[in-house]
Amino acid sequence: MADVIYKYGPIDPTFDYMTVRGKPVYVGLQDGKIFVWCINLAEIEDKERMVHLVATGEIYVGPYYGTVVMPNGLVWHLVEIY
């Protein structure tokens, strides 16, 4: 099986979580909205994960995947929910 990258979103910081498939490798802005890119490595990382955004200073449990800075200066961090 070949590797593939998927794009998910937009993800809104007010949502509880978003389900993605594969391992998140990048979180960033596109047209002012937050998206998550995940790599599916031919069955190695081919699993569903629940991710969500937390604000700087907010407590979380789970792996951290990246940070995005909004045009208004707010900073969000993508983490996985266990």
Steps between C-alpha positions, in 0.01 A plus 500: 500500500627850416530791740255789475441839665147611589371845589232544767302803601443768545525432871340754729651562846147492649438140381563227755701284258550390140568146378795463261663197341878454513761699694465880508814655348396863456242744628468833326288771345343495158274789404491608867371162625683225690568169322685182599712291262550131589725238348381145456812282485376182338340336804764624751311819585166404347273556798235744607592763760294761678673837507407841630645847548609637836600856578840597633504438876215246486564160659475192274581128500624328185750548220569851365514541119551866425416866552316754287493878548183674386505839324341654811792375716326205669719189521358146484670163550384174340492204741359150491221396736548162667 
